[in-house]
Amino acid sequence: MEFWNREAYKIAKKVTGGHELYTDLVAHVFLLLHKKEIPEDELPKVFARYCWNQWTWTESKFNKTFRCFSFEEAKNKANDEEETISSNEQYKDILYAYLSDISETKEDMFIKGVAQMYLKGMTYRKIREKTGLSLSLIHRTMKKLKHDLFNYTYEHRNGKSIADIQSP
């Protein structure tokens, strides 16, 4: 444990040449190594190798996440994040609009009820414990929700549902 409190930071600082991201590198490499069974005497050597690889390889996950090598790359990354956030908000609005629509059938009410439990963070197993439904039924219900939601979004964008277009 002493290694992760002091020595790891010293090694990472040497590898990065004192760069301010050395503490983030320690945390990143710790997450890579924590499930591996590495003997205590080999840990500094393995840690140093992982640090070096993550720091120097331009395609490493650490470099892609924490280090941008040019202004253009940083600008593109920021724009991508903004687009992702705005598109996620759009999808969230569509989902909430679908769930708040007044259901015409008991089947729709059932599907929306299971979906709301899932969106509140319940796993399929927790939903099963709470409702007594089988996992396969919950899975089929979520699959039906995805299908209905696709039709709902398509209908609200183009005015017709897929079922209306595909039926002869």
Order of alpha helices (4+ residues) and beta strands (2+ residues): alpha-alpha-alpha-alpha-alpha-alpha-alpha-alpha-alpha
